[in-house]
Amino acid sequence: MATNQSLDLKLSTSQRKVLEQYDSEQGLQFYQNFMGEFNIHYGIYETPYDSVIRASENTIKFLVDLIQQRLLIRPEHCIVDLGSGCGGAAHYLALTYGCQVTCVNLCPNQNQQNYLRAQELGIAHLIDLVECSFEELPQD
Ligand SMILES: C[S@@+](CC[C@H](N)C(=O)[O-])C[C@H]1O[C@@H](n2cnc3c(N)ncnc32)[C@H](O)[C@@H]1O
């Protein structure tokens, strides 16, 4: 687990569990292989032949469409993703709308995956990573 001792000392029991589940080497590999690479959520299967990755992306599109019904996302918007995983939703938002996305996530390994992928996609300037618990958000 990629957590340093000073961080570890400050963690609550539930936060430790989050790191154990998501940020261990096994956890990271499991979620990347079985839940759609940069997405850690269930998918929406439009056909029985959809891949896990495709189905995971369908979920993001479905949710973003719901947001769009209330608010048109524009490049000047800044969206906060609480519990951002490896950044799948953040990358989709930044790529599709050119908006800034602040990703809050406790897990250093996932944050690193998020950062590397954002660089690969050329959108690192649109993704801010905040490594902390969403229960203890910084004021600024
Ligand atoms: C089911 S995953 C979903 C990840 C991402 N939203 C997605 O759909 O791909 C839950 C995420 O929430 C993060 N998480 C859980 N509890 C957290 C907390 N207290 N503070 C920050 N992140 C947390 C985990 O590290 C993990 O990345």
The ligand as an ORCA input file, in Angstrom:
! r2SCAN-3c Opt
* xyz 0 1
  C     -16.269      2.561     -5.970
  S     -14.830      3.566     -6.143
  C     -15.424      4.712     -7.368
  C     -14.311      5.486     -8.050
  C     -14.787      6.462     -9.143
  N     -15.767      7.395     -8.658
  C     -15.321      5.690    -10.307
  O     -16.538      5.646    -10.482
  O     -14.495      5.117    -11.051
  C     -14.850      4.529     -4.652
  C     -13.724      5.568     -4.596
  O     -13.947      6.407     -3.466
  C     -12.697      6.611     -2.807
  N     -12.985      6.895     -1.401
  C     -13.703      6.133     -0.519
  N     -13.789      6.738      0.676
  C     -13.111      7.910      0.560
  C     -12.862      9.001      1.447
  N     -13.280      8.998      2.705
  N     -12.183     10.067      0.979
  C     -11.720     10.104     -0.293
  N     -11.915      9.095     -1.189
  C     -12.607      8.022     -0.778
  C     -11.936      5.312     -3.023
  O     -10.548      5.520     -2.895
  C     -12.344      4.988     -4.450
  O     -11.492      5.632     -5.347
*
